[in-house]
């Protein structure tokens, strides 16, 4: 650090928990075209990951978060998480020691990144790993923490169940998102009644079957669009019979069309 040229190269990694600074920031870049995954792990310090280019997914117990350009994911200290990257990725991150800063989230969440927060991460990532504390550096980090605390949530979260019966179904649905089978069809695959499956989904995710699958479609759409897929390809891969029906669903959930959503993301890059 502060710059990791290849996220998959562990030889370049310095464990942030071992750095005697309350906030450790860094930039990361990977030109790898293909998937790689950081296996489940945790840090004592909390972490925020800002994506500038590409997208990543982060799974923490109870949820899956997708992080497209101009968004970030906050991961509390001690939370076991796995990160998966598809294609080229650029961004910035920061590790924050416990007890530092007021109003920081206590649970994992996706957050929208303001231009100021982005610039603070970029500026602080250019400091030496063992930057001099006090004075300008400490003031910079204090403003960074204030911006982190003020960051707004984004609806890029998919609740993930713990029930093994339901998790098997969820894994199948995520592997074959174009399968538009009904609740009855999926219940039969699990050896459950539709009523039982619906009750378990509601209990485990707080959503109905239809709402959960809709959120899955949005999460996957954002991930694929950020990776360079066309709207037509995403609609087909999600099993929609037409592009307009997919666009309508996307706008209903995120408040804008997929084309405008991604255009706004890329226009925010420096």
Secondary structure, 3 states (H helix, E strand, C coil): CCEECCCCCHHHCCCHHHCCCCEEEEEEEECCCCEEEEEEECCCCEEEEEEEECCEEEEECCEEEEECCCEEEEECCCCCEEEEEECCEEEEEEEECCCCCCCCCCCCEEEECCHHHHHHHHHHHCCCCCCCCCCHHHHHHHHHHHHHHHCCECCCEEECCCCHHHHHHHHHHHHCCCCCCCHHHHHHHHCCCHHHHHHHHHHHHCCCHHHHHHHHHHHHHHHHHHCCCCHHHHHHHCCCCCHHHHHHHHHHHHCCCHHHHHHHHHHCCC
